[in-house]
Amino acid sequence: MTSIPPTAPPLEDLQGTVLYVEDVEMNYAVVEGILARHPGIRLLRAATGVEGVRMVQECRPDFVLLDMHLPDISGLEVVRRLSEEIAERRLRITILTADTLTMDVLKAMSLGAFEYLVKPVEVRTIEDSVRRALLAKRAAPPPGR
């Protein structure tokens, strides 16, 4: 995981759209509660992997939180299907999983996932992940350069 520079702006000062691809309502509600405290962050939800891929392509979020165990396709397959988005527009995907370093998580990281977090996750960890992703996206050169 990359660290946050001491001069990084607080999450409250950042703006962006986060898509959480998660089928378990309670898990989504926890993240929704955390990010609701940050008015510059807009949270969207997809309950399946296919819906998540579609929403990335249509809604163009800045950051994706992705569960690895979805009812239709795996989180790994979601990362595969979004590999072009990851490369072309520097989409940041953080894996949020109950698994610890399974082969799928390692494969997702090798395909371009930004980082992974293991559930249960502390509030600060979620906030820091969103901050890292938004700062990295802001600092990245435009696609094609």
TISE-829810 format. One record per residue (C-alpha): x, y, z; residue in three letters; residue number from 1. Coordinates in steps of 0.05 Angstrom, whole numbers, plus 32768, in hexadecimal, padded with zeros to 4 digits. Each point is the difference from the previous one (the first is absolute). Layout:
BEGIN
r c1=X c2=Y c3=Z res=ALA n=NUM
...
END
This chain:
BEGIN
r c1=8000 c2=8000 c3=8000 res=MET n=1
r c1=8018 c2=8045 c3=7FF1 res=THR n=2
r c1=8005 c2=8031 c3=8039 res=SER n=3
r c1=7FDD c2=8042 c3=8004 res=ILE n=4
r c1=802F c2=803C c3=7FFE res=PRO n=5
r c1=7FFD c2=802B c3=803F res=PRO n=6
r c1=7FEA c2=803B c3=7FD5 res=THR n=7
r c1=7FC7 c2=7FDA c3=7FE0 res=ALA n=8
r c1=7FBD c2=8024 c3=8003 res=PRO n=9
r c1=7FCC c2=7FE3 c3=802F res=PRO n=10
r c1=7FCB c2=7FD5 c3=7FE0 res=LEU n=11
r c1=7FCE c2=8037 c3=800F res=GLU n=12
r c1=8025 c2=802C c3=7FCD res=ASP n=13
r c1=7FFF c2=7FCC c3=7FC8 res=LEU n=14
r c1=7FC8 c2=7FF3 c3=7FCF res=GLN n=15
r c1=7FF1 c2=7FC3 c3=7FD7 res=GLY n=16
r c1=7FD1 c2=7FC7 c3=7FF1 res=THR n=17
r c1=800A c2=7FBC c3=8020 res=VAL n=18
r c1=7FDE c2=7FC2 c3=7FE6 res=LEU n=19
r c1=7FF9 c2=7FC7 c3=8033 res=TYR n=20
r c1=7FF4 c2=7FBD c3=7FDF res=VAL n=21
r c1=7FE2 c2=7FD8 c3=8039 res=GLU n=22
r c1=7FC5 c2=7FD0 c3=8005 res=ASP n=23
r c1=7FF9 c2=8000 c3=804C res=VAL n=24
r c1=7FD3 c2=803A c3=8016 res=GLU n=25
r c1=8020 c2=8005 c3=8046 res=MET n=26
r c1=8046 c2=8006 c3=7FE3 res=ASN n=27
r c1=7FE8 c2=8037 c3=7FD1 res=TYR n=28
r c1=7FDC c2=8024 c3=8039 res=ALA n=29
r c1=8040 c2=8002 c3=8029 res=VAL n=30
r c1=8028 c2=8021 c3=7FC7 res=VAL n=31
r c1=7FC5 c2=802E c3=7FF1 res=GLU n=32
r c1=8000 c2=8017 c3=8048 res=GLY n=33
r c1=804B c2=800D c3=7FFE res=ILE n=34
r c1=7FFF c2=8028 c3=7FBF res=LEU n=35
r c1=7FC0 c2=8026 c3=8011 res=ALA n=36
r c1=802B c2=8029 c3=802F res=ARG n=37
r c1=8027 c2=801B c3=7FC4 res=HIS n=38
r c1=7FD4 c2=802D c3=7FD5 res=PRO n=39
r c1=802F c2=8001 c3=7FC5 res=GLY n=40
r c1=7FFC c2=7FB5 c3=7FF7 res=ILE n=41
r c1=7FC6 c2=7FE3 c3=7FD8 res=ARG n=42
r c1=7FF3 c2=7FB6 c3=800C res=LEU n=43
r c1=7FE0 c2=7FD2 c3=7FCD res=LEU n=44
r c1=7FF0 c2=7FB6 c3=8008 res=ARG n=45
r c1=7FFF c2=7FC4 c3=7FD3 res=ALA n=46
r c1=7FE7 c2=7FBF c3=801E res=ALA n=47
r c1=801E c2=7FD3 c3=7FCA res=THR n=48
r c1=8041 c2=7FFD c3=7FDA res=GLY n=49
r c1=7FDE c2=8009 c3=7FBC res=VAL n=50
r c1=7FDB c2=803D c3=801B res=GLU n=51
r c1=8041 c2=801B c3=801C res=GLY n=52
r c1=8023 c2=7FFA c3=7FBC res=VAL n=53
r c1=7FC5 c2=8023 c3=7FDE res=ARG n=54
r c1=7FFF c2=8038 c3=8034 res=MET n=55
r c1=804B c2=800C c3=7FF9 res=VAL n=56
r c1=7FF7 c2=8009 c3=7FB5 res=GLN n=57
r c1=7FC1 c2=802B c3=8006 res=GLU n=58
r c1=800C c2=8028 c3=8040 res=CYS n=59
r c1=804C c2=8006 c3=7FFC res=ARG n=60
r c1=800F c2=7FFF c3=804B res=PRO n=61
r c1=8043 c2=8017 c3=8019 res=ASP n=62
r c1=8009 c2=7FC4 c3=802D res=PHE n=63
r c1=7FE3 c2=7FBA c3=8009 res=VAL n=64
r c1=7FFA c2=7FD8 c3=8040 res=LEU n=65
r c1=7FF7 c2=7FB8 c3=7FEB res=LEU n=66
r c1=7FEA c2=7FC2 c3=8026 res=ASP n=67
r c1=8020 c2=7FC0 c3=7FE5 res=MET n=68
r c1=7FC3 c2=7FD4 c3=800D res=HIS n=69
r c1=7FC6 c2=8016 c3=7FD6 res=LEU n=70
r c1=7FC1 c2=7FDA c3=7FEC res=PRO n=71
r c1=800D c2=7FFF c3=7FB5 res=ASP n=72
r c1=804A c2=8007 c3=7FEF res=ILE n=73
r c1=803D c2=8004 c3=802D res=SER n=74
r c1=8023 c2=8040 c3=8013 res=GLY n=75
r c1=803B c2=7FE6 c3=7FD9 res=LEU n=76
r c1=7FD6 c2=7FFD c3=7FC1 res=GLU n=77
r c1=7FE8 c2=8047 c3=800D res=VAL n=78
r c1=8048 c2=8017 c3=8002 res=VAL n=79
r c1=800F c2=7FDA c3=7FC0 res=ARG n=80
r c1=7FC5 c2=8020 c3=7FDD res=ARG n=81
r c1=8016 c2=8045 c3=8018 res=LEU n=82
r c1=8049 c2=7FF9 c3=7FEE res=SER n=83
r c1=7FF9 c2=8030 c3=7FC6 res=GLU n=84
r c1=7FDF c2=8034 c3=802E res=GLU n=85
r c1=8038 c2=7FF6 c3=8032 res=ILE n=86
r c1=8035 c2=800C c3=7FCB res=ALA n=87
r c1=7FDF c2=8036 c3=7FD6 res=GLU n=88
r c1=7FE2 c2=802D c3=8035 res=ARG n=89
r c1=8027 c2=7FEB c3=803C res=ARG n=90
r c1=7FC4 c2=7FE3 c3=8024 res=LEU n=91
r c1=8011 c2=7FED c3=8047 res=ARG n=92
r c1=7FE2 c2=7FC0 c3=801B res=ILE n=93
r c1=8008 c2=7FEA c3=8048 res=THR n=94
r c1=7FEE c2=7FB8 c3=8011 res=ILE n=95
r c1=7FD8 c2=7FFC c3=8040 res=LEU n=96
r c1=7FFE c2=7FB7 c3=8015 res=THR n=97
r c1=7FFB c2=7FD0 c3=803A res=ALA n=98
r c1=8037 c2=7FD6 c3=7FE0 res=ASP n=99
r c1=8048 c2=800C c3=8011 res=THR n=100
r c1=802F c2=7FFC c3=7FC5 res=LEU n=101
r c1=7FDC c2=7FCB c3=7FD9 res=THR n=102
r c1=8017 c2=7FF2 c3=7FB9 res=MET n=103
r c1=7FC5 c2=8029 c3=7FE5 res=ASP n=104
r c1=8016 c2=803D c3=8028 res=VAL n=105
r c1=8048 c2=7FF8 c3=7FE7 res=LEU n=106
r c1=7FE7 c2=7FF8 c3=7FB9 res=LYS n=107
r c1=7FD4 c2=803E c3=8007 res=ALA n=108
r c1=803C c2=8027 c3=8018 res=MET n=109
r c1=8029 c2=7FE8 c3=7FC5 res=SER n=110
r c1=7FC8 c2=8016 c3=7FD1 res=LEU n=111
r c1=8003 c2=8046 c3=801B res=GLY n=112
r c1=7FD7 c2=8004 c3=803F res=ALA n=113
r c1=8019 c2=803B c3=802A res=PHE n=114
r c1=8000 c2=7FDD c3=8044 res=GLU n=115
r c1=7FDA c2=7FCF c3=802B res=TYR n=116
r c1=7FE1 c2=8005 c3=8044 res=LEU n=117
r c1=7FEA c2=7FC7 c3=802D res=VAL n=118
r c1=7FBC c2=8001 c3=8021 res=LYS n=119
r c1=7FEE c2=8015 c3=8034 res=PRO n=120
r c1=801F c2=8043 c3=7FF0 res=VAL n=121
r c1=8007 c2=803B c3=802F res=GLU n=122
r c1=7FE0 c2=8043 c3=7FEE res=VAL n=123
r c1=8044 c2=8021 c3=7FF9 res=ARG n=124
r c1=8018 c2=7FCA c3=7FD1 res=THR n=125
r c1=7FC6 c2=800B c3=7FD0 res=ILE n=126
r c1=8009 c2=804B c3=8003 res=GLU n=127
r c1=804B c2=7FFA c3=7FF3 res=ASP n=128
r c1=7FF4 c2=7FD1 c3=7FC5 res=SER n=129
r c1=7FD0 c2=8031 c3=7FE0 res=VAL n=130
r c1=8030 c2=803A c3=800D res=ARG n=131
r c1=803B c2=7FD9 c3=7FE1 res=ARG n=132
r c1=7FD8 c2=7FEF c3=7FC2 res=ALA n=133
r c1=7FE5 c2=8046 c3=7FF6 res=LEU n=134
r c1=8045 c2=801F c3=800A res=LEU n=135
r c1=8020 c2=7FCE c3=7FD1 res=ALA n=136
r c1=7FCC c2=800D c3=7FCB res=LYS n=137
r c1=8009 c2=804C c3=8008 res=ARG n=138
r c1=804C c2=7FF9 c3=7FF9 res=ALA n=139
r c1=7FFE c2=7FD1 c3=7FC4 res=ALA n=140
r c1=8010 c2=801E c3=7FBC res=PRO n=141
r c1=7FC6 c2=8000 c3=7FCF res=PRO n=142
r c1=7FF8 c2=7FC0 c3=7FD8 res=PRO n=143
r c1=802B c2=7FFB c3=7FC2 res=GLY n=144
r c1=803B c2=8025 c3=801E res=ARG n=145
END
